[in-house]
Amino acid sequence: PQLPHGHMALPSFWKVVEDSLQQSGAQLRAFCQAFETVTPSPGTQPLTPAEERKVLSLVSKHGPDKLYQVTSNVSGSRELDLTLLRGQIVALLQSSDTKGNTSRWLVDAGGPRGFVPAAKLQPY
């Protein structure tokens, strides 16, 4: 079967792919923001069994006082940023980033570690 862009030179083809991916990414971000403004944030959400196991492992590793819940979806835009869903539980590793910026916290998400905006975390 002939692909719709099969006749294009490779650089042009990759440009088309890149443009459509960027457009999809922008649409997804807009959707996530719209979704967050429409849905009220519940105090705490019920955890799935898998999430519960992760929380137990985070508690045993870091202690209960280090646990935070993500208050709204986080889409990591910079390197080392995490992308997390509202309601996920993370453990605080450091309340600043590598440059000492206290608005980005280093967290353990039960496997991946990275930075999250401090404003989107609440004590669990």
Backbone as CSV, one residue per row, in Angstrom:
resi,resn,N_x,N_y,N_z,CA_x,CA_y,CA_z,C_x,C_y,C_z
1,PRO,0.830,-1.208,0.000,0.000,0.000,0.000,0.864,1.257,0.000
2,GLN,0.471,2.233,-0.765,1.220,3.500,-0.883,0.842,4.438,0.260
3,LEU,1.819,4.957,0.960,1.558,5.904,2.042,1.233,7.267,1.442
4,PRO,0.377,8.060,2.111,0.002,9.363,1.540,1.204,10.294,1.337
5,HIS,2.229,10.161,2.179,3.404,11.037,2.047,4.602,10.271,1.487
6,GLY,4.352,9.106,0.899,5.440,8.253,0.417,6.281,8.867,-0.687
7,HIS,5.697,9.808,-1.445,6.415,10.422,-2.561,7.359,11.542,-2.120
8,MET,7.254,11.982,-0.850,8.035,13.130,-0.385,9.487,12.752,-0.106
9,ALA,10.364,13.764,-0.210,11.758,13.568,0.202,11.758,13.421,1.726
10,LEU,12.731,12.662,2.235,12.768,12.348,3.660,12.716,13.589,4.571
11,PRO,13.530,14.624,4.322,13.472,15.792,5.220,12.069,16.416,5.267
12,SER,11.405,16.499,4.100,10.051,17.073,4.063,9.087,16.178,4.827
13,PHE,9.239,14.878,4.669,8.376,13.920,5.358,8.506,14.096,6.868
14,TRP,9.755,14.179,7.376,9.960,14.330,8.817,9.397,15.652,9.324
15,LYS,9.461,16.692,8.467,8.893,17.993,8.842,7.379,17.846,9.029
16,VAL,6.712,17.130,8.114,5.258,16.902,8.218,4.951,16.144,9.507
17,VAL,5.723,15.097,9.798,5.520,14.296,11.009,5.688,15.177,12.251
18,GLU,6.776,15.955,12.269,7.071,16.811,13.418,5.958,17.842,13.635
19,ASP,5.512,18.472,12.544,4.445,19.478,12.644,3.164,18.872,13.198
20,SER,2.807,17.683,12.700,1.548,17.090,13.174,1.675,16.643,14.634
21,LEU,2.877,16.188,15.043,3.078,15.818,16.451,2.978,17.046,17.353
22,GLN,3.577,18.161,16.916,3.513,19.389,17.716,2.071,19.866,17.849
23,GLN,1.323,19.766,16.743,-0.072,20.187,16.754,-0.872,19.302,17.713
24,SER,-0.641,17.990,17.654,-1.348,17.061,18.548,-0.991,17.361,19.998
25,GLY,0.286,17.630,20.258,0.738,17.946,21.618,0.047,19.190,22.146
26,ALA,-0.066,20.209,21.300,-0.713,21.461,21.695,-2.191,21.211,21.991
27,GLN,-2.845,20.401,21.149,-4.261,20.084,21.367,-4.437,19.322,22.677
28,LEU,-3.513,18.387,22.947,-3.598,17.593,24.170,-3.430,18.483,25.403
29,ARG,-2.450,19.401,25.347,-2.240,20.311,26.475,-3.478,21.176,26.708
30,ALA,-4.064,21.694,25.621,-5.261,22.531,25.732,-6.400,21.718,26.353
31,PHE,-6.532,20.475,25.914,-7.579,19.602,26.449,-7.366,19.369,27.940
32,CYS,-6.124,19.072,28.335,-5.823,18.819,29.755,-6.162,20.044,30.600
33,GLN,-5.802,21.236,30.112,-6.094,22.455,30.868,-7.601,22.672,30.977
34,ALA,-8.320,22.447,29.881,-9.778,22.607,29.901,-10.391,21.604,30.876
35,PHE,-9.888,20.381,30.847,-10.396,19.318,31.704,-10.184,19.681,33.172
36,GLU,-9.006,20.213,33.497,-8.705,20.588,34.883,-9.615,21.692,35.385
37,THR,-9.969,22.644,34.516,-10.813,23.755,34.971,-12.264,23.305,35.138
38,VAL,-12.675,22.267,34.398,-14.063,21.798,34.472,-14.279,20.871,35.665
39,THR,-13.302,19.998,35.933,-13.501,19.019,37.003,-13.005,19.581,38.326
40,PRO,-13.877,19.597,39.335,-13.438,20.087,40.644,-12.441,19.104,41.259
41,SER,-11.501,19.636,41.987,-10.483,18.782,42.596,-11.009,18.181,43.897
42,PRO,-11.147,16.865,43.966,-11.602,16.259,45.213,-10.473,16.294,46.242
43,GLY,-10.833,16.194,47.521,-9.813,16.197,48.566,-8.811,15.084,48.322
44,THR,-9.275,13.854,48.353,-8.409,12.731,48.024,-9.202,11.772,47.161
45,GLN,-8.524,11.114,46.256,-9.189,10.172,45.380,-8.892,8.761,45.853
46,PRO,-9.846,7.844,45.649,-9.565,6.464,46.039,-8.414,5.895,45.195
47,LEU,-7.579,5.100,45.836,-6.409,4.561,45.139,-6.703,3.175,44.578
48,THR,-6.109,2.892,43.433,-6.198,1.545,42.865,-5.268,0.647,43.679
49,PRO,-5.470,-0.680,43.626,-4.555,-1.589,44.348,-3.088,-1.369,43.955
50,ALA,-2.838,-1.109,42.674,-1.455,-0.871,42.231,-0.897,0.395,42.874
51,GLU,-1.729,1.465,42.912,-1.305,2.710,43.549,-1.057,2.483,45.043
52,GLU,-1.935,1.692,45.681,-1.769,1.416,47.118,-0.428,0.753,47.397
53,ARG,-0.073,-0.240,46.557,1.229,-0.913,46.734,2.363,0.083,46.587
54,LYS,2.217,1.002,45.608,3.254,2.001,45.376,3.370,2.917,46.596
55,VAL,2.221,3.331,47.150,2.221,4.206,48.326,2.909,3.514,49.496
56,LEU,2.575,2.229,49.707,3.202,1.482,50.808,4.714,1.429,50.627
57,SER,5.152,1.235,49.379,6.598,1.173,49.144,7.237,2.545,49.371
58,LEU,6.538,3.626,48.976,7.060,4.985,49.208,7.136,5.289,50.701
59,VAL,6.104,4.854,51.454,6.101,5.079,52.909,7.276,4.355,53.550
60,SER,7.490,3.082,53.145,8.577,2.326,53.770,9.944,2.909,53.395
61,LYS,10.036,3.506,52.208,11.315,4.070,51.769,11.575,5.460,52.343
62,HIS,10.523,6.303,52.390,10.720,7.719,52.718,10.008,8.185,53.990
63,GLY,9.058,7.384,54.504,8.303,7.809,55.687,7.021,8.525,55.299
64,PRO,5.969,8.407,56.137,4.653,8.961,55.792,4.623,10.484,55.690
65,ASP,5.515,11.171,56.419,5.499,12.633,56.398,6.038,13.224,55.098
66,LYS,6.607,12.385,54.228,7.164,12.873,52.963,6.190,12.694,51.796
67,LEU,4.997,12.117,52.072,4.065,11.825,50.983,3.212,13.028,50.615
68,TYR,3.070,13.218,49.300,2.245,14.301,48.762,1.355,13.726,47.675
69,GLN,0.187,14.373,47.513,-0.714,13.971,46.441,-0.726,15.075,45.391
70,VAL,-0.751,14.654,44.126,-0.782,15.597,43.012,-2.209,16.158,42.917
71,THR,-2.334,17.500,42.958,-3.664,18.121,43.003,-4.272,18.333,41.616
72,SER,-3.447,18.391,40.576,-3.967,18.481,39.210,-2.931,17.889,38.268
73,ASN,-3.367,17.511,37.088,-2.456,16.866,36.141,-1.227,17.732,35.902
74,VAL,-0.076,17.087,35.825,1.194,17.774,35.599,1.761,17.231,34.293
75,SER,1.984,18.120,33.325,2.658,17.651,32.117,4.048,18.264,32.094
76,GLY,5.048,17.413,32.330,6.430,17.878,32.412,6.880,18.436,31.083
77,SER,7.357,19.675,31.091,7.763,20.313,29.839,9.284,20.401,29.724
78,ARG,9.955,20.449,30.868,11.418,20.554,30.826,12.046,19.195,31.070
79,GLU,13.339,19.110,30.778,14.067,17.877,31.034,14.013,17.577,32.530
80,LEU,13.896,16.332,32.892,13.817,15.859,34.272,12.486,16.183,34.958
81,ASP,11.524,16.780,34.220,10.182,16.995,34.776,9.400,15.695,34.651
82,LEU,8.532,15.441,35.618,7.651,14.272,35.549,6.301,14.683,34.994
83,THR,5.646,13.753,34.320,4.269,13.939,33.895,3.429,13.038,34.794
84,LEU,2.541,13.646,35.585,1.765,12.895,36.576,0.288,13.231,36.454
85,LEU,-0.540,12.302,36.909,-1.982,12.507,36.904,-2.455,12.975,38.270
86,ARG,-3.531,13.765,38.265,-4.115,14.222,39.519,-4.460,13.003,40.372
87,GLY,-4.143,13.080,41.671,-4.454,11.985,42.578,-3.273,11.055,42.837
88,GLN,-2.246,11.121,41.967,-1.079,10.255,42.192,-0.359,10.664,43.467
89,ILE,0.249,9.669,44.118,0.994,9.923,45.351,2.488,9.880,45.028
90,VAL,3.217,10.853,45.551,4.661,10.907,45.354,5.324,11.159,46.710
91,ALA,6.632,10.878,46.780,7.387,11.162,48.000,8.352,12.308,47.719
92,LEU,8.378,13.262,48.616,9.266,14.417,48.470,10.703,14.001,48.770
93,LEU,11.603,14.289,47.837,13.028,14.019,48.051,13.756,15.310,48.415
94,GLN,13.352,16.418,47.766,14.025,17.695,47.997,13.070,18.816,47.617
95,SER,12.919,19.824,48.482,11.948,20.880,48.206,12.548,22.034,47.400
96,SER,13.401,21.670,46.427,13.932,22.645,45.465,14.546,21.864,44.305
97,ASP,14.807,22.567,43.201,15.476,21.885,42.091,16.988,22.081,42.214
98,THR,17.728,21.640,41.222,19.200,21.675,41.294,19.745,23.103,41.379
99,LYS,18.958,24.081,40.927,19.403,25.478,40.979,18.899,26.184,42.236
100,GLY,18.253,25.428,43.136,17.758,26.031,44.372,16.388,26.675,44.233
101,ASN,15.725,26.449,43.083,14.391,26.998,42.849,13.382,26.201,43.683
102,THR,12.724,26.858,44.651,11.820,26.137,45.560,10.413,25.959,44.987
103,SER,10.155,26.459,43.761,8.826,26.238,43.174,8.781,24.898,42.426
104,ARG,9.934,24.237,42.281,9.987,22.904,41.660,10.606,21.943,42.663
105,TRP,9.872,20.881,42.981,10.347,19.912,43.964,10.773,18.617,43.289
106,LEU,11.807,17.994,43.855,12.267,16.689,43.382,11.469,15.621,44.124
107,VAL,10.796,14.755,43.365,9.964,13.720,43.990,10.276,12.341,43.416
108,ASP,9.907,11.336,44.197,9.971,9.937,43.779,8.526,9.530,43.507
109,ALA,8.251,9.149,42.259,6.878,8.770,41.897,6.714,7.249,41.932
110,GLY,7.487,6.594,42.789,7.384,5.144,42.893,8.091,4.448,41.752
111,GLY,9.194,4.981,41.335,9.965,4.449,40.205,10.682,5.616,39.560
112,PRO,9.956,6.355,38.690,10.611,7.534,38.106,10.795,8.631,39.148
113,ARG,11.910,9.338,39.035,12.149,10.491,39.905,12.321,11.704,39.016
114,GLY,11.834,12.840,39.476,11.966,14.056,38.685,11.324,15.221,39.394
115,PHE,11.193,16.330,38.660,10.700,17.568,39.246,9.227,17.785,38.946
116,VAL,8.544,18.398,39.921,7.119,18.686,39.829,6.908,20.088,40.401
117,PRO,5.982,20.886,39.820,5.702,22.197,40.427,5.164,22.010,41.850
118,ALA,5.781,22.673,42.809,5.380,22.539,44.218,3.913,22.919,44.412
119,ALA,3.413,23.856,43.606,2.035,24.323,43.743,1.017,23.225,43.435
120,LYS,1.445,22.173,42.737,0.508,21.106,42.371,0.612,19.917,43.317
121,LEU,1.241,20.117,44.482,1.358,19.042,45.467,0.706,19.476,46.773
122,GLN,0.021,18.523,47.421,-0.525,18.798,48.755,-0.138,17.627,49.660
123,PRO,0.109,17.897,50.939,0.462,16.792,51.858,-0.626,15.723,51.822
124,TYR,-0.214,14.460,51.831,-1.170,13.365,51.749,-1.604,12.937,53.131
